Amino acid sequence: MKKIVSVMAMIVLTVVCLMSLSKTASADEIKMVGSITKIEVSADKKSATVILKDTKTEKEVVITITDDLTLDKFGDKRIVEGDEIRCKFETVDGKNVSKMFKKTAGC
């Protein structure tokens, strides 16, 4: 009987620990859909700052872009001001750093 209680206690403890870790990991990443109001590409073209207007809250959010694929899309004008964007970002050192940045339209 003592073994069964010990095993059950360990299982409950493990489940609680895993649930607490998964909540903190997902809380850092923010998803958003919004339209671009301003794009500023740095002089060295290694990063860009984009201002998105959230479609739900109408709040403007500043996001830093560092991935080469998105920066190329800014240079080629495939992503321009006024486009609707779906993005994921996380806050690092007070800056919203993009993890995913895509147009919502298919083509």
Sine and cosine of phi, psi and omega as CSV:
sin_phi,cos_phi,sin_psi,cos_psi,sin_omega,cos_omega
0.00,0.00,-0.64,0.77,0.01,-1.00
-0.90,0.43,-0.59,0.81,0.02,-1.00
-0.90,0.43,-0.67,0.74,-0.02,-1.00
-0.90,0.44,-0.69,0.73,0.01,-1.00
-0.90,0.43,-0.66,0.76,0.01,-1.00
-0.90,0.43,-0.69,0.73,0.01,-1.00
-0.90,0.44,-0.70,0.71,0.02,-1.00
-0.89,0.46,-0.65,0.76,0.02,-1.00
-0.90,0.44,-0.65,0.76,0.02,-1.00
-0.92,0.40,-0.64,0.77,0.02,-1.00
-0.90,0.43,-0.71,0.71,0.01,-1.00
-0.89,0.46,-0.69,0.72,0.01,-1.00
-0.89,0.46,-0.67,0.74,0.03,-1.00
-0.90,0.44,-0.69,0.72,0.01,-1.00
-0.89,0.45,-0.68,0.73,0.01,-1.00
-0.90,0.44,-0.67,0.75,0.02,-1.00
-0.90,0.44,-0.70,0.71,0.01,-1.00
-0.90,0.43,-0.63,0.78,0.02,-1.00
-0.92,0.40,-0.64,0.77,0.00,-1.00
-0.93,0.37,-0.58,0.81,0.04,-1.00
-0.94,0.35,-0.64,0.77,-0.03,-1.00
-0.94,0.35,-0.53,0.85,0.03,-1.00
-0.93,0.37,-0.66,0.75,-0.01,-1.00
-0.94,0.34,-0.55,0.83,0.00,-1.00
-0.94,0.35,-0.65,0.76,-0.03,-1.00
-0.99,0.17,-0.32,0.95,-0.02,-1.00
-0.95,0.31,-0.40,0.92,-0.04,-1.00
-0.97,0.24,-0.46,0.89,-0.05,-1.00
-1.00,-0.03,0.76,-0.65,-0.04,-1.00
-0.90,-0.43,0.73,-0.69,0.05,-1.00
-0.96,-0.26,0.55,-0.83,-0.06,-1.00
-0.38,-0.93,0.54,-0.84,0.15,-0.99
-0.84,-0.54,0.76,-0.65,-0.02,-1.00
-0.28,-0.96,0.15,-0.99,0.02,-1.00
-0.97,-0.24,0.56,-0.83,-0.03,-1.00
-0.97,0.23,0.80,-0.60,0.09,-1.00
-0.97,-0.23,-0.42,0.91,-0.01,-1.00
-0.38,-0.92,0.66,-0.75,0.09,-1.00
-0.82,-0.57,0.79,-0.61,0.08,-1.00
-0.80,-0.59,0.94,-0.34,0.04,-1.00
-1.00,-0.03,0.68,-0.73,-0.01,-1.00
-0.92,0.39,0.30,-0.95,-0.04,-1.00
-0.89,0.46,-0.59,0.81,0.00,-1.00
-1.00,0.09,-0.03,1.00,0.04,-1.00
0.85,0.52,0.50,0.87,0.04,-1.00
-0.99,-0.14,-0.22,0.97,0.01,-1.00
-0.42,-0.91,0.23,-0.97,0.04,-1.00
-0.53,-0.85,0.45,-0.89,0.08,-1.00
-0.90,-0.44,0.79,-0.61,-0.05,-1.00
-0.84,-0.55,0.68,-0.74,0.10,-1.00
-0.96,-0.27,0.87,-0.48,0.03,-1.00
-0.95,-0.31,0.65,-0.76,0.09,-1.00
-0.98,-0.19,0.92,-0.38,-0.06,-1.00
-0.88,0.48,0.74,-0.67,-0.03,-1.00
-0.95,0.31,-0.45,0.89,-0.02,-1.00
-0.99,0.13,-0.72,0.69,-0.13,-0.99
-0.97,-0.24,-0.17,0.98,-0.07,-1.00
0.90,0.44,0.25,0.97,0.00,-1.00
-1.00,0.04,0.61,-0.79,0.04,-1.00
-1.00,0.02,0.73,-0.69,-0.04,-1.00
-0.82,-0.57,0.75,-0.66,0.03,-1.00
-1.00,-0.06,0.81,-0.59,-0.04,-1.00
-0.82,-0.58,0.68,-0.73,0.04,-1.00
-0.99,-0.13,0.78,-0.63,-0.02,-1.00
-0.93,-0.36,0.77,-0.64,0.01,-1.00
-0.79,-0.62,-0.14,0.99,-0.05,-1.00
-0.98,0.17,0.62,-0.78,-0.11,-0.99
-0.90,0.44,-0.59,0.81,-0.04,-1.00
-0.88,0.47,-0.73,0.68,0.01,-1.00
-0.93,0.38,-0.64,0.77,0.03,-1.00
-0.88,0.47,-0.62,0.79,0.08,-1.00
-0.90,0.44,-0.62,0.78,0.02,-1.00
-0.91,0.42,-0.55,0.83,0.09,-1.00
-0.92,0.40,-0.69,0.73,-0.01,-1.00
-0.91,0.41,-0.61,0.80,-0.01,-1.00
-0.99,0.12,-0.05,1.00,-0.04,-1.00
0.91,0.42,0.42,0.91,0.11,-0.99
-0.98,0.22,-0.43,0.90,0.14,-0.99
-0.86,-0.51,0.85,-0.52,-0.05,-1.00
-0.72,-0.70,0.16,-0.99,0.04,-1.00
-0.85,0.52,0.66,-0.75,-0.02,-1.00
0.99,-0.15,-0.31,0.95,0.03,-1.00
-0.93,0.36,0.57,-0.82,0.09,-1.00
-1.00,0.02,0.75,-0.66,-0.15,-0.99
-0.83,-0.56,0.62,-0.79,0.18,-0.98
-0.95,-0.31,0.81,-0.59,-0.04,-1.00
-0.63,-0.78,0.36,-0.93,0.16,-0.99
-0.83,-0.56,0.68,-0.74,0.03,-1.00
-0.52,-0.86,0.30,-0.96,0.08,-1.00
-0.73,-0.68,0.45,-0.89,-0.01,-1.00
-1.00,0.02,0.87,-0.50,0.02,-1.00
-0.79,-0.62,0.87,-0.50,0.00,-1.00
0.80,0.59,0.63,0.78,0.04,-1.00
0.99,0.14,0.01,1.00,0.02,-1.00
-0.93,-0.38,0.59,-0.81,0.10,-1.00
-1.00,0.05,0.95,-0.31,-0.07,-1.00
-0.98,-0.22,0.81,-0.59,-0.06,-1.00
-0.93,0.36,0.67,-0.74,0.14,-0.99
-0.94,-0.35,-0.48,0.88,0.05,-1.00
-0.52,-0.86,0.69,-0.72,-0.07,-1.00
-0.55,-0.84,0.98,-0.21,-0.08,-1.00
-0.70,-0.72,0.43,-0.90,0.15,-0.99
-0.95,0.33,0.56,-0.83,0.04,-1.00
-0.98,0.19,-0.47,0.88,0.00,-1.00
-0.95,0.31,0.55,-0.83,-0.04,-1.00
-0.95,0.31,-0.71,0.70,-0.12,-0.99
-0.94,-0.33,0.00,0.00,0.00,0.00
